Amino acid sequence: MLGILLTAYSGWQMWNIHRFGHEDDGSKADCAIVLGAAAYHDKPSPVLKARLDHAISLYKSGRVGAILLTGGFGKGADYAESEVALNYCLKQGVPKKDLFLETNSKTTEQNIMEANKMMSESGFQNALIVSDPWHLKRACDMAAHYGFDAKPSATKNSRYKSDESKINFIWREFYKLHLWRFN
């Protein structure tokens, strides 16, 4: 019986992670928070590029008035993820005055904590969190935990294309969400 309950709970949670990340009600917010992802020296990885392209689209369509870029230095990196992101956004025509960055965070929770500080310092009240769809449930739960209003806005073209890679991502998020909740 316990096995059936655990299987049902896990299935429901994984469906919830998937469903949550694909919700976007079209609302506007003061800013978009781009969660960090790998950078290849001074170029964004495909995952980071997809997140940045989505945030830039939100900005250019008027859904957000600013973009907060998160992500520190990877192991041995010369550039922080957010510095690479800033240069990419500038090249795409986003004015520097509407870009905010931090270079300290290395985890999703640190991304959220640093974004919360930037929002507070800038007077922003709410945000759209930009990441891959299956990452957003945990990120938005963290935002609520740290006391700010955030909604999900997933990238439309994730590098996770195959069913296998999507399921692996959902399993990883299921694990990390529960690890964070019970920590």
BATOR-345399 format. One record per atom (N, C-alpha, C, CB): chain; atom name; z, y, x. Coordinates in nm, 3 decimals, padded with zeros to 5 digits. Last residue first. Glycine has a CB too. Layout:
BATOR-345399
REC c  a      zz      yy      xx
REC A CA       Z       Y       X
...
end
This chain:
BATOR-345399
REC c  a      zz      yy      xx
REC A  N  00.386  02.069  01.466
REC A CA  00.439  02.109  01.596
REC A  C  00.547  02.213  01.585
REC A CB  00.328  02.160  01.683
REC A  N  00.254  02.010  01.240
REC A CA  00.380  01.941  01.262
REC A  C  00.441  01.973  01.397
REC A CB  00.361  01.793  01.250
REC A  N  00.022  02.166  01.251
REC A CA  00.113  02.177  01.137
REC A  C  00.250  02.120  01.167
REC A CB  00.054  02.109  01.016
REC A  N -00.102  02.071  01.489
REC A CA -00.053  02.208  01.480
REC A  C  00.050  02.223  01.367
REC A CB -00.172  02.305  01.457
REC A  N -00.161  01.809  01.412
REC A CA -00.081  01.833  01.532
REC A  C -00.020  01.973  01.527
REC A CB -00.166  01.816  01.660
REC A  N -00.331  01.862  01.199
REC A CA -00.202  01.799  01.174
REC A  C -00.108  01.813  01.294
REC A CB -00.222  01.652  01.140
REC A  N -00.544  01.983  01.335
REC A CA -00.479  02.052  01.224
REC A  C -00.340  01.994  01.200
REC A CB -00.564  02.042  01.096
REC A  N -00.621  01.782  01.516
REC A CA -00.566  01.908  01.567
REC A  C -00.494  01.987  01.458
REC A CB -00.678  01.992  01.626
REC A  N -00.714  01.578  01.335
REC A CA -00.607  01.553  01.431
REC A  C -00.541  01.685  01.475
REC A CB -00.661  01.477  01.555
REC A  N -00.918  01.717  01.203
REC A CA -00.811  01.652  01.126
REC A  C -00.690  01.631  01.217
REC A CB -00.860  01.516  01.067
REC A  N -01.081  01.780  01.423
REC A CA -01.012  01.887  01.351
REC A  C -00.899  01.833  01.265
REC A CB -01.111  01.965  01.264
REC A  N -01.170  01.522  01.489
REC A CA -01.097  01.603  01.588
REC A  C -01.018  01.714  01.519
REC A CB -01.193  01.662  01.692
REC A  N -01.304  01.458  01.251
REC A CA -01.189  01.377  01.296
REC A  C -01.103  01.457  01.394
REC A CB -01.237  01.245  01.362
REC A  N -01.507  01.654  01.261
REC A CA -01.411  01.653  01.151
REC A  C -01.287  01.573  01.188
REC A CB -01.475  01.596  01.023
REC A  N -01.645  01.571  01.492
REC A CA -01.585  01.705  01.486
REC A  C -01.478  01.708  01.378
REC A CB -01.694  01.814  01.460
REC A  N -01.733  01.318  01.408
REC A CA -01.643  01.329  01.523
REC A  C -01.573  01.464  01.524
REC A CB -01.720  01.309  01.653
REC A  N -01.904  01.399  01.200
REC A CA -01.785  01.319  01.168
REC A  C -01.685  01.325  01.283
REC A CB -01.824  01.174  01.139
REC A  N -02.099  01.534  01.352
REC A CA -02.023  01.605  01.250
REC A  C -01.894  01.531  01.216
REC A CB -02.107  01.624  01.123
REC A  N -02.200  01.328  01.509
REC A CA -02.133  01.441  01.575
REC A  C -02.051  01.522  01.475
REC A CB -02.237  01.532  01.643
REC A  N -02.304  01.159  01.303
REC A CA -02.201  01.111  01.395
REC A  C -02.127  01.227  01.461
REC A CB -02.263  01.022  01.502
REC A  N -02.504  01.313  01.187
REC A CA -02.386  01.276  01.107
REC A  C -02.272  01.232  01.198
REC A CB -02.420  01.165  01.008
REC A  N -02.623  01.571  01.408
REC A CA -02.620  01.433  01.359
REC A  C -02.494  01.408  01.277
REC A CB -02.627  01.333  01.477
REC A  N -02.560  01.840  01.480
REC A CA -02.666  01.809  01.383
REC A  C -02.654  01.669  01.324
REC A CB -02.801  01.824  01.449
REC A  N -02.400  02.079  01.610
REC A CA -02.360  01.947  01.562
REC A  C -02.453  01.908  01.448
REC A CB -02.210  01.947  01.516
REC A  N -02.467  02.331  01.649
REC A CA -02.531  02.236  01.740
REC A  C -02.498  02.093  01.699
REC A CB -02.487  02.262  01.886
REC A  N -02.525  02.499  01.337
REC A CA -02.436  02.439  01.435
REC A  C -02.515  02.347  01.527
REC A CB -02.323  02.361  01.365
REC A  N -02.623  02.738  01.173
REC A CA -02.698  02.643  01.257
REC A  C -02.609  02.592  01.370
REC A CB -02.826  02.710  01.314
REC A  N -02.451  02.901  01.044
REC A CA -02.548  02.830  00.962
REC A  C -02.623  02.724  01.041
REC A CB -02.647  02.928  00.901
REC A  N -02.102  02.935  01.086
REC A CA -02.236  02.942  01.142
REC A  C -02.329  02.858  01.055
REC A CB -02.239  02.893  01.290
REC A  N -01.892  03.043  00.814
REC A CA -01.941  02.944  00.911
REC A  C -02.080  02.977  00.963
REC A CB -01.942  02.807  00.850
REC A  N -01.632  03.211  00.743
REC A CA -01.775  03.239  00.740
REC A  C -01.839  03.156  00.852
REC A CB -01.806  03.393  00.758
REC A  N -01.322  03.225  00.561
REC A CA -01.417  03.158  00.649
REC A  C -01.559  03.210  00.633
REC A CB -01.415  03.009  00.624
REC A  N -01.091  03.505  00.575
REC A CA -01.174  03.409  00.500
REC A  C -01.273  03.344  00.597
REC A CB -01.249  03.479  00.382
REC A  N -00.767  03.640  00.608
REC A CA -00.892  03.597  00.669
REC A  C -00.960  03.494  00.579
REC A CB -00.868  03.539  00.810
REC A  N -00.501  03.846  00.651
REC A CA -00.596  03.802  00.550
REC A  C -00.729  03.767  00.617
REC A CB -00.616  03.911  00.442
REC A  N -00.220  03.744  00.850
REC A CA -00.331  03.833  00.816
REC A  C -00.431  03.763  00.726
REC A CB -00.400  03.883  00.942
REC A  N  00.001  03.587  00.944
REC A CA  00.019  03.697  00.851
REC A  C -00.099  03.790  00.828
REC A CB  00.128  03.776  00.895
REC A  N  00.000  03.357  01.082
REC A CA  00.031  03.478  01.158
REC A  C  00.022  03.605  01.073
REC A CB -00.064  03.490  01.276
REC A  N -00.076  03.184  00.878
REC A CA  00.055  03.166  00.942
REC A  C  00.097  03.292  01.018
REC A CB  00.052  03.046  01.039
REC A  N -00.336  03.272  00.835
REC A CA -00.235  03.289  00.729
REC A  C -00.095  03.277  00.787
REC A CB -00.255  03.184  00.616
REC A  N -00.446  03.185  01.079
REC A CA -00.447  03.328  01.043
REC A  C -00.343  03.356  00.936
REC A CB -00.588  03.372  00.995
REC A  N -00.416  02.908  01.049
REC A CA -00.344  02.979  01.155
REC A  C -00.337  03.129  01.126
REC A CB -00.411  02.955  01.292
REC A  N -00.594  02.863  00.842
REC A CA -00.452  02.830  00.824
REC A  C -00.367  02.903  00.928
REC A CB -00.430  02.678  00.833
REC A  N -00.829  02.937  00.974
REC A CA -00.781  03.019  00.862
REC A  C -00.635  02.988  00.829
REC A CB -00.869  02.997  00.738
REC A  N -00.843  02.728  01.166
REC A CA -00.838  02.869  01.208
REC A  C -00.784  02.959  01.096
REC A CB -00.977  02.917  01.251
REC A  N -00.859  02.498  01.003
REC A CA -00.746  02.517  01.095
REC A  C -00.732  02.664  01.135
REC A CB -00.764  02.430  01.221
REC A  N -01.103  02.557  00.872
REC A CA -00.981  02.527  00.796
REC A  C -00.858  02.554  00.884
REC A CB -00.981  02.380  00.746
REC A  N -01.304  02.588  01.073
REC A CA -01.252  02.703  00.998
REC A  C -01.125  02.676  00.919
REC A CB -01.356  02.750  00.906
REC A  N -01.431  02.384  01.193
REC A CA -01.326  02.449  01.271
REC A  C -01.248  02.549  01.185
REC A CB -01.386  02.519  01.393
REC A  N -01.647  02.311  01.049
REC A CA -01.533  02.219  01.048
REC A  C -01.415  02.272  01.127
REC A CB -01.575  02.085  01.104
REC A  N -01.842  02.517  01.088
REC A CA -01.778  02.495  00.958
REC A  C -01.650  02.413  00.964
REC A CB -01.874  02.426  00.867
REC A  N -01.782  02.718  01.380
REC A CA -01.849  02.605  01.317
REC A  C -01.774  02.571  01.189
REC A CB -01.856  02.482  01.413
REC A  N -01.699  03.063  01.301
REC A CA -01.698  02.945  01.387
REC A  C -01.785  02.839  01.322
REC A CB -01.553  02.893  01.412
REC A  N -01.542  03.355  01.214
REC A CA -01.672  03.294  01.243
REC A  C -01.655  03.180  01.343
REC A CB -01.772  03.399  01.296
REC A  N -01.356  03.494  00.960
REC A CA -01.349  03.417  01.083
REC A  C -01.480  03.340  01.098
REC A CB -01.225  03.320  01.084
REC A  N -01.335  03.813  00.846
REC A CA -01.409  03.689  00.828
REC A  C -01.402  03.617  00.961
REC A CB -01.559  03.714  00.781
REC A  N -01.036  03.998  00.763
REC A CA -01.140  03.951  00.854
REC A  C -01.215  03.832  00.796
REC A CB -01.080  03.914  00.989
REC A  N -00.839  04.299  00.706
REC A CA -00.887  04.165  00.673
REC A  C -01.006  04.128  00.762
REC A CB -00.926  04.155  00.524
REC A  N -00.751  04.540  00.815
REC A CA -00.666  04.470  00.718
REC A  C -00.708  04.326  00.692
REC A CB -00.666  04.546  00.589
REC A  N -00.735  04.721  01.117
REC A CA -00.812  04.632  01.030
REC A  C -00.717  04.552  00.942
REC A CB -00.902  04.537  01.114
REC A  N -00.621  04.886  01.308
REC A CA -00.602  04.919  01.167
REC A  C -00.684  04.834  01.071
REC A CB -00.634  05.061  01.145
REC A  N -00.622  04.819  01.571
REC A CA -00.740  04.889  01.520
REC A  C -00.729  04.928  01.373
REC A CB -00.863  04.804  01.539
REC A  N -00.388  04.676  01.610
REC A CA -00.411  04.797  01.692
REC A  C -00.525  04.882  01.636
REC A CB -00.443  04.757  01.836
REC A  N -00.436  04.463  01.432
REC A CA -00.322  04.553  01.411
REC A  C -00.345  04.685  01.485
REC A CB -00.191  04.487  01.459
REC A  N -00.655  04.340  01.552
REC A CA -00.664  04.392  01.415
REC A  C -00.555  04.494  01.390
REC A CB -00.653  04.278  01.313
REC A  N -00.546  04.262  01.797
REC A CA -00.656  04.360  01.794
REC A  C -00.670  04.421  01.656
REC A CB -00.788  04.293  01.836
REC A  N -00.351  04.078  01.707
REC A CA -00.310  04.198  01.781
REC A  C -00.419  04.305  01.774
REC A CB -00.280  04.162  01.929
REC A  N -00.523  03.887  01.592
REC A CA -00.422  03.953  01.510
REC A  C -00.374  04.081  01.577
REC A CB -00.303  03.859  01.484
REC A  N -00.657  03.799  01.818
REC A CA -00.732  03.872  01.715
REC A  C -00.636  03.947  01.624
REC A CB -00.820  03.774  01.631
REC A  N -00.446  03.664  01.943
REC A CA -00.504  03.783  02.007
REC A  C -00.585  03.866  01.907
REC A CB -00.593  03.742  02.126
REC A  N -00.408  03.457  01.755
REC A CA -00.298  03.548  01.789
REC A  C -00.351  03.677  01.852
REC A CB -00.199  03.479  01.886
REC A  N -00.660  03.332  01.760
REC A CA -00.609  03.392  01.636
REC A  C -00.498  03.491  01.666
REC A CB -00.558  03.283  01.541
REC A  N -00.672  03.242  02.026
REC A CA -00.778  03.328  01.972
REC A  C -00.726  03.405  01.851
REC A CB -00.904  03.245  01.933
REC A  N -00.447  03.073  02.025
REC A CA -00.442  03.196  02.104
REC A  C -00.551  03.293  02.061
REC A CB -00.456  03.165  02.254
REC A  N -00.551  02.873  01.858
REC A CA -00.433  02.947  01.817
REC A  C -00.419  03.077  01.895
REC A CB -00.307  02.862  01.836
REC A  N -00.768  02.785  02.016
REC A CA -00.791  02.846  01.885
REC A  C -00.670  02.927  01.842
REC A CB -00.822  02.737  01.780
REC A  N -00.719  02.885  02.362
REC A CA -00.714  02.789  02.252
REC A  C -00.743  02.862  02.121
REC A CB -00.577  02.718  02.246
REC A  N -00.719  03.091  02.538
REC A CA -00.785  02.969  02.582
REC A  C -00.789  02.863  02.472
REC A CB -00.717  02.914  02.705
REC A  N -00.715  03.450  02.576
REC A CA -00.697  03.327  02.498
REC A  C -00.778  03.210  02.553
REC A CB -00.734  03.351  02.353
REC A  N -00.774  03.688  02.721
REC A CA -00.657  03.606  02.755
REC A  C -00.655  03.468  02.693
REC A CB -00.534  03.678  02.716
REC A  N -00.948  03.892  02.666
REC A CA -00.988  03.795  02.767
REC A  C -00.876  03.698  02.804
REC A CB -01.036  03.867  02.891
REC A  N -01.090  04.049  02.382
REC A CA -00.972  04.013  02.458
REC A  C -01.015  03.902  02.553
REC A CB -00.853  03.967  02.364
REC A  N -01.275  04.319  02.234
REC A CA -01.261  04.191  02.300
REC A  C -01.126  04.175  02.367
REC A CB -01.369  04.172  02.400
REC A  N -01.488  04.463  01.993
REC A CA -01.353  04.458  02.050
REC A  C -01.338  04.322  02.116
REC A CB -01.242  04.481  01.939
REC A  N -01.739  04.680  01.887
REC A CA -01.707  04.553  01.951
REC A  C -01.570  04.562  02.018
REC A CB -01.816  04.515  02.054
REC A  N -01.817  04.925  01.807
REC A CA -01.784  04.830  01.701
REC A  C -01.753  04.690  01.755
REC A CB -01.897  04.822  01.602
REC A  N -01.893  05.061  02.031
REC A CA -01.778  05.113  01.957
REC A  C -01.731  05.017  01.848
REC A CB -01.813  05.246  01.895
REC A  N -02.132  04.943  02.112
REC A CA -02.008  04.907  02.182
REC A  C -01.884  04.951  02.106
REC A CB -02.007  04.969  02.321
REC A  N -02.350  04.833  01.849
REC A CA -02.291  04.941  01.929
REC A  C -02.156  04.900  01.989
REC A CB -02.273  05.066  01.843
REC A  N -02.577  04.573  01.879
REC A CA -02.448  04.610  01.819
REC A  C -02.386  04.719  01.907
REC A CB -02.352  04.485  01.807
REC A  N -02.817  04.481  01.994
REC A CA -02.815  04.610  01.926
REC A  C -02.685  04.647  01.857
REC A CB -02.922  04.612  01.829
REC A  N -02.820  04.262  02.150
REC A CA -02.873  04.243  02.014
REC A  C -02.859  04.371  01.931
REC A CB -02.800  04.128  01.945
REC A  N -02.688  04.343  02.375
REC A CA -02.833  04.320  02.387
REC A  C -02.898  04.302  02.250
REC A CB -02.860  04.198  02.473
REC A  N -02.429  04.339  02.270
REC A CA -02.489  04.467  02.308
REC A  C -02.642  04.453  02.317
REC A CB -02.430  04.515  02.443
REC A  N -02.392  04.062  02.242
REC A CA -02.394  04.149  02.123
REC A  C -02.459  04.283  02.153
REC A CB -02.251  04.170  02.069
REC A  N -02.392  03.984  02.513
REC A CA -02.493  03.931  02.420
REC A  C -02.505  04.022  02.298
REC A CB -02.457  03.786  02.377
REC A  N -02.166  04.118  02.609
REC A CA -02.299  04.150  02.664
REC A  C -02.410  04.101  02.573
REC A CB -02.315  04.088  02.803
REC A  N -01.968  03.987  02.452
REC A CA -01.989  04.132  02.444
REC A  C -02.128  04.169  02.494
REC A CB -01.881  04.206  02.526
REC A  N -01.987  03.721  02.546
REC A CA -02.018  03.753  02.405
REC A  C -02.047  03.902  02.388
REC A CB -01.901  03.712  02.314
REC A  N -01.897  03.753  02.804
REC A CA -02.033  03.704  02.783
REC A  C -02.078  03.739  02.642
REC A CB -02.042  03.550  02.806
REC A  N -01.638  03.829  02.734
REC A CA -01.723  03.921  02.812
REC A  C -01.870  03.882  02.797
REC A CB -01.682  03.922  02.961
REC A  N -01.540  03.601  02.605
REC A CA -01.557  03.725  02.528
REC A  C -01.641  03.829  02.602
REC A CB -01.420  03.785  02.493
REC A  N -01.526  03.419  02.816
REC A CA -01.615  03.392  02.702
REC A  C -01.643  03.521  02.626
REC A CB -01.553  03.286  02.608
REC A  N -01.520  03.585  03.133
REC A CA -01.451  03.536  03.014
REC A  C -01.554  03.513  02.905
REC A CB -01.340  03.638  02.966
REC A  N -01.672  03.481  03.436
REC A CA -01.676  03.566  03.318
REC A  C -01.593  03.502  03.206
REC A CB -01.822  03.589  03.272
REC A  N -01.638  03.289  03.625
REC A CA -01.641  03.429  03.672
REC A  C -01.634  03.527  03.555
REC A CB -01.768  03.454  03.753
REC A  N -01.434  02.997  03.596
REC A CA -01.536  03.088  03.542
REC A  C -01.523  03.228  03.601
REC A CB -01.526  03.095  03.389
REC A  N -01.247  02.801  03.653
REC A CA -01.341  02.841  03.757
REC A  C -01.447  02.941  03.714
REC A CB -01.409  02.722  03.809
REC A  N -01.209  02.726  03.321
REC A CA -01.172  02.683  03.456
REC A  C -01.283  02.719  03.556
REC A CB -01.146  02.531  03.459
REC A  N -01.272  03.028  03.132
REC A CA -01.267  02.883  03.150
REC A  C -01.234  02.851  03.294
REC A CB -01.401  02.818  03.108
REC A  N -01.105  03.309  03.019
REC A CA -01.177  03.251  03.131
REC A  C -01.160  03.099  03.132
REC A CB -01.128  03.311  03.264
REC A  N -01.100  03.359  02.663
REC A CA -01.070  03.396  02.801
REC A  C -01.159  03.326  02.901
REC A CB -00.927  03.365  02.831
REC A  N -01.173  03.484  02.351
REC A CA -01.202  03.380  02.451
REC A  C -01.184  03.431  02.592
REC A CB -01.342  03.328  02.434
REC A  N -01.326  03.680  02.091
REC A CA -01.211  03.615  02.155
REC A  C -01.260  03.514  02.258
REC A CB -01.122  03.546  02.049
REC A  N -01.420  03.979  01.950
REC A CA -01.465  03.869  02.035
REC A  C -01.346  03.809  02.109
REC A CB -01.574  03.917  02.135
REC A  N -01.476  04.125  01.649
REC A CA -01.372  04.096  01.746
REC A  C -01.411  03.969  01.820
REC A CB -01.233  04.081  01.677
REC A  N -01.683  04.367  01.519
REC A CA -01.678  04.228  01.564
REC A  C -01.572  04.216  01.671
REC A CB -01.817  04.181  01.617
REC A  N -01.703  04.565  01.216
REC A CA -01.674  04.546  01.358
REC A  C -01.672  04.397  01.389
REC A CB -01.539  04.613  01.397
REC A  N -01.755  04.562  00.950
REC A CA -01.779  04.687  01.021
REC A  C -01.756  04.677  01.171
REC A CB -01.692  04.792  00.966
REC A  N -01.933  04.323  00.752
REC A CA -01.822  04.360  00.839
REC A  C -01.858  04.487  00.914
REC A CB -01.787  04.245  00.938
REC A  N -02.156  04.335  00.593
REC A CA -02.041  04.260  00.542
REC A  C -01.916  04.286  00.626
REC A CB -02.071  04.111  00.540
REC A  N -02.391  04.451  00.679
REC A CA -02.286  04.537  00.624
REC A  C -02.165  04.463  00.568
REC A CB -02.344  04.620  00.517
REC A  N -02.577  04.314  00.816
REC A CA -02.592  04.315  00.670
REC A  C -02.484  04.397  00.602
REC A CB -02.589  04.172  00.617
REC A  N -02.485  04.336  01.076
REC A CA -02.608  04.407  01.040
REC A  C -02.631  04.411  00.890
REC A CB -02.727  04.342  01.108
REC A  N -02.256  04.167  01.060
REC A CA -02.245  04.309  01.094
REC A  C -02.368  04.386  01.045
REC A CB -02.228  04.326  01.247
REC A  N -02.367  03.917  01.003
REC A CA -02.267  03.975  00.912
REC A  C -02.256  04.125  00.934
REC A CB -02.130  03.907  00.932
REC A  N -02.527  03.893  01.234
REC A CA -02.589  03.897  01.101
REC A  C -02.494  03.956  00.998
REC A CB -02.633  03.755  01.058
REC A  N -02.325  03.875  01.423
REC A CA -02.419  03.989  01.429
REC A  C -02.490  04.004  01.295
REC A CB -02.521  03.970  01.544
REC A  N -02.216  03.628  01.348
REC A CA -02.135  03.750  01.340
REC A  C -02.223  03.875  01.341
REC A CB -02.034  03.756  01.457
REC A  N -02.437  03.461  01.406
REC A CA -02.385  03.471  01.269
REC A  C -02.303  03.599  01.252
REC A CB -02.299  03.348  01.234
REC A  N -02.462  03.496  01.681
REC A CA -02.575  03.530  01.594
REC A  C -02.528  03.547  01.450
REC A CB -02.686  03.422  01.601
REC A  N -02.212  03.392  01.763
REC A CA -02.245  03.534  01.782
REC A  C -02.359  03.577  01.692
REC A CB -02.281  03.561  01.928
REC A  N -02.240  03.122  01.696
REC A CA -02.131  03.202  01.639
REC A  C -02.162  03.351  01.649
REC A CB -01.998  03.170  01.710
REC A  N -02.460  03.053  01.855
REC A CA -02.469  03.039  01.709
REC A  C -02.361  03.122  01.640
REC A CB -02.455  02.890  01.667
REC A  N -02.349  03.101  02.112
REC A CA -02.464  03.180  02.066
REC A  C -02.477  03.172  01.913
REC A CB -02.595  03.130  02.132
REC A  N -02.153  02.902  02.125
REC A CA -02.113  03.043  02.123
REC A  C -02.227  03.130  02.071
REC A CB -02.071  03.089  02.263
REC A  N -02.326  02.676  02.125
REC A CA -02.222  02.691  02.022
REC A  C -02.180  02.837  02.012
REC A CB -02.099  02.602  02.055
REC A  N -02.487  02.715  02.354
REC A CA -02.549  02.711  02.221
REC A  C -02.445  02.729  02.108
REC A CB -02.622  02.577  02.203
REC A  N -02.304  02.956  02.558
REC A CA -02.347  02.819  02.527
REC A  C -02.416  02.821  02.390
REC A CB -02.226  02.719  02.528
REC A  N -02.415  03.269  02.691
REC A CA -02.339  03.193  02.591
REC A  C -02.394  03.051  02.577
REC A CB -02.342  03.264  02.455
REC A  N -02.407  03.345  03.040
REC A CA -02.485  03.316  02.920
REC A  C -02.399  03.240  02.819
REC A CB -02.613  03.234  02.955
REC A  N -02.291  03.361  03.288
REC A CA -02.302  03.485  03.211
REC A  C -02.386  03.469  03.084
REC A CB -02.361  03.595  03.297
REC A  N -02.171  03.050  03.283
REC A CA -02.170  03.164  03.373
REC A  C -02.178  03.292  03.290
REC A CB -02.288  03.157  03.476
REC A  N -02.183  02.964  02.979
REC A CA -02.241  02.909  03.101
REC A  C -02.267  03.025  03.195
REC A CB -02.373  02.828  03.073
REC A  N -01.898  02.939  02.775
REC A CA -02.004  03.024  02.830
REC A  C -02.053  02.956  02.957
REC A CB -01.952  03.171  02.858
REC A  N -01.757  02.788  02.483
REC A CA -01.798  02.788  02.623
REC A  C -01.907  02.890  02.654
REC A CB -01.845  02.651  02.662
REC A  N -01.592  03.007  02.253
REC A CA -01.660  02.880  02.284
REC A  C -01.713  02.895  02.426
REC A CB -01.777  02.847  02.179
REC A  N -01.370  03.183  02.030
REC A CA -01.429  03.154  02.160
REC A  C -01.494  03.017  02.167
REC A CB -01.326  03.165  02.266
REC A  N -01.454  03.313  01.714
REC A CA -01.369  03.226  01.795
REC A  C -01.443  03.187  01.922
REC A CB -01.327  03.101  01.715
REC A  N -01.489  03.629  01.607
REC A CA -01.567  03.521  01.664
REC A  C -01.475  03.439  01.752
REC A CB -01.690  03.574  01.744
REC A  N -01.413  03.789  01.322
REC A CA -01.348  03.736  01.441
REC A  C -01.432  03.618  01.488
REC A CB -01.198  03.693  01.412
REC A  N -01.529  04.083  01.176
REC A CA -01.554  03.940  01.197
REC A  C -01.480  03.902  01.325
REC A CB -01.709  03.906  01.207
REC A  N -01.364  04.327  00.966
REC A CA -01.419  04.277  01.091
REC A  C -01.451  04.128  01.081
REC A CB -01.322  04.303  01.206
REC A  N -01.312  04.399  00.703
REC A CA -01.312  04.502  00.806
REC A  C -01.381  04.455  00.933
REC A CB -01.169  04.545  00.837
REC A  N -01.543  04.235  00.481
REC A CA -01.415  04.246  00.550
REC A  C -01.426  04.357  00.654
REC A CB -01.375  04.110  00.617
REC A  N -01.689  04.108  00.175
REC A CA -01.690  04.195  00.292
REC A  C -01.550  04.195  00.353
REC A CB -01.734  04.340  00.254
REC A  N -01.796  03.786  00.048
REC A CA -01.713  03.906  00.050
REC A  C -01.729  03.983  00.181
REC A CB -01.567  03.870  00.027
REC A  N -01.926  03.549  00.015
REC A CA -02.007  03.669  00.031
REC A  C -01.928  03.798  00.039
REC A CB -02.102  03.679 -00.081
REC A  N -01.777  03.322  00.016
REC A CA -01.796  03.387 -00.113
REC A  C -01.876  03.517 -00.105
REC A CB -01.662  03.416 -00.175
REC A  N -01.821  03.029  00.150
REC A CA -01.838  03.168  00.191
REC A  C -01.873  03.243  00.064
REC A CB -01.950  03.186  00.303
REC A  N -01.747  02.708  00.254
REC A CA -01.725  02.809  00.151
REC A  C -01.744  02.948  00.212
REC A CB -01.584  02.796  00.087
REC A  N -01.752  02.521  00.447
REC A CA -01.880  02.555  00.387
REC A  C -01.867  02.653  00.271
REC A CB -01.950  02.430  00.340
REC A  N -01.493  02.470  00.519
REC A CA -01.580  02.537  00.615
REC A  C -01.715  02.576  00.561
REC A CB -01.599  02.450  00.731
REC A  N -01.401  02.327  00.296
REC A CA -01.348  02.460  00.326
REC A  C -01.443  02.537  00.417
REC A CB -01.210  02.449  00.391
REC A  N -01.534  02.077  00.321
REC A CA -01.561  02.167  00.208
REC A  C -01.519  02.310  00.240
REC A CB -01.488  02.118  00.082
REC A  N -01.417  01.968  00.560
REC A CA -01.561  01.987  00.546
REC A  C -01.593  02.092  00.438
REC A CB -01.629  01.853  00.511
REC A  N -01.144  01.966  00.491
REC A CA -01.188  02.036  00.612
REC A  C -01.337  02.067  00.601
REC A CB -01.158  01.951  00.739
REC A  N -01.160  01.798  00.264
REC A CA -01.113  01.936  00.250
REC A  C -01.155  02.020  00.371
REC A CB -00.960  01.938  00.234
REC A  N -01.238  01.559  00.378
REC A CA -01.327  01.623  00.282
REC A  C -01.289  01.771  00.266
REC A CB -01.321  01.550  00.145
REC A  N -01.005  01.515  00.527
REC A CA -01.133  01.534  00.597
REC A  C -01.236  01.598  00.504
REC A CB -01.186  01.400  00.650
REC A  N -00.817  01.482  00.321
REC A CA -00.803  01.591  00.418
REC A  C -00.935  01.619  00.490
REC A CB -00.695  01.556  00.521
REC A  N -00.919  01.251  00.194
REC A CA -00.908  01.376  00.120
REC A  C -00.899  01.495  00.216
REC A CB -00.786  01.374  00.026
REC A  N -00.894  01.064  00.403
REC A CA -01.024  01.094  00.344
REC A  C -01.024  01.227  00.270
REC A CB -01.066  00.984  00.249
REC A  N -00.616  01.066  00.441
REC A CA -00.706  01.106  00.550
REC A  C -00.843  01.143  00.496
REC A CB -00.720  00.992  00.652
REC A  N -00.528  00.971  00.188
REC A CA -00.487  01.103  00.237
REC A  C -00.583  01.152  00.345
REC A CB -00.343  01.098  00.291
REC A  N -00.648  00.714  00.186
REC A CA -00.682  00.812  00.082
REC A  C -00.647  00.953  00.128
REC A CB -00.607  00.779 -00.051
REC A  N -00.519  00.601  00.410
REC A CA -00.665  00.611  00.406
REC A  C -00.709  00.716  00.304
REC A CB -00.728  00.476  00.372
REC A  N -00.253  00.613  00.325
REC A CA -00.295  00.685  00.446
REC A  C -00.446  00.704  00.450
REC A CB -00.248  00.609  00.571
REC A  N -00.268  00.443  00.098
REC A CA -00.227  00.584  00.084
REC A  C -00.271  00.666  00.205
REC A CB -00.075  00.594  00.067
REC A  N -00.339  00.203  00.219
REC A CA -00.428  00.262  00.119
REC A  C -00.397  00.410  00.102
REC A CB -00.413  00.188 -00.017
REC A  N -00.115  00.160  00.382
REC A CA -00.248  00.173  00.441
REC A  C -00.346  00.239  00.346
REC A CB -00.301  00.038  00.483
REC A  N  00.083  00.125  00.191
REC A CA  00.090  00.240  00.279
REC A  C -00.046  00.267  00.344
REC A CB  00.198  00.219  00.387
REC A  N  00.000 -00.120  00.082
REC A CA  00.000  00.000  00.000
REC A  C  00.000  00.126  00.086
REC A CB  00.121  00.000 -00.093
end
